[in-house]
């Protein structure tokens, strides 16, 4: 096998891999969007997981601050505050209308 043939095989393999990754990502995106639009349970679970992660970051920030890791605590608290604010704004701005 020449170097040129090897390069062509590698390029074909990379193109096939890229095509498969894009197709899988597209399928995942469609599946998640469908679940979000048609399942109240999925929406509630997703929001619950998000809120739990943000509260967890706040708790970790407190522990880190107690142990003297002020920079890490500030980052955790800041990210948690941004996430919680985003969740509250999303809930206010995009709440579903009663039918």
Secondary structure, DSSP 8 states (H G I E B T S, - for coil): --HHHHHHHHHHHHHHHHHHHHHHHHHHHHHHHHHHHH-HHHHHHHHHHHHHHHHHHHHHHHHHHHTT-HHHHHHHHHHHHHHHHHHHHHHHHT-----
